[in-house]
């Protein structure tokens, strides 16, 4: 049986120093459970930035993820939530 994960990445920093950061990841169980958790996070996750969010737009990206654009009073940031299937562990 496969193990499905939900992975949450968000932009951090400002200006030229903005970068993608892995904020959270965890095994969730089966694909349906992971899909439900990903959708919940897309709607409910409170990103580190922007402060004082005023608007959230959730965009479905394929069958396995969401891109969420969050506008604040002075800036716009985004994060993505993705389903991922574990295919092995190298044990390194």
N, C-alpha and C positions, 0 to 999 in steps of 0.2 A: 504494500500500500504506500502511495506517495505521501510525502509530507509537504504541505503548502505553507508558505510564509507570506507575511505582509511586510513590505519594506516602505519606509517613509523617508524621503529625501527632501531637503529644503535649502533655499539659498540663504547664506549668511554673509555678513559683512556689508560694505558699502562701496560705491564707486567701482574702481578697477579691482578692488579686493573681494568682490562678491564671488562666492564659490559654492558649489553643491556640497552638502554635508549629509552624511547618513545620520538621521536623527533617531530612528527607532526601527527595529526589526524583530520579529518573533515568529516562531512556528505557531500556526493557528489550527492545524488539523487538515480536514478535507478541503477540496476546492470551493465548495459552496460556502463553508464557514469563512474561508479566507476572503471570498468575494464580498460577503456581507460585512466583514470587518473593514475591508478596504473602502467600501462605500460609506460606512459610518465615519471613518476617519476623514474622508474627503469632505464631509459635511461638518464635522465637529472638532477636528484637530485645531488647537490654537497655536499657530506658528510663532516662533520667536520674534519675527518681524512681519509686517510693520506693527508699530505700536498703534493703538486705537484703530483697529480695523473698521472700515465703514462699509465694505462690500466684498462679497465672495462669489466667484464664478467657478463652478465645478464643470470640467470638461472631460468627457470620457475619451480615453486614448486606447483604441483597440478594445479587445475583450478583457484585457488584464490590467488596466490601470486608469488613473485619473490625474489630470493636471489641474491644480487649483490655483487660481489667480486671486490674490487678496490685496485690495486697495486700502491704504491708510490715509490719514489726513494729508501727509506730505510725500508718500512714496508707494510703490507697488512692488510686491514680492510674490513669489510663487513657490509651491511645493508639489511633489508628486507622490502618489501612493500606488504601489505596484504589487501585484500577486507574483509570487515566484515559487516554482516547484523545486524542492531539493532533489538533486540528482546524484549526490555523493558527498563524502567528507574525506578530504585527503589526510586528515589527522596530523598535519604538519605542525 
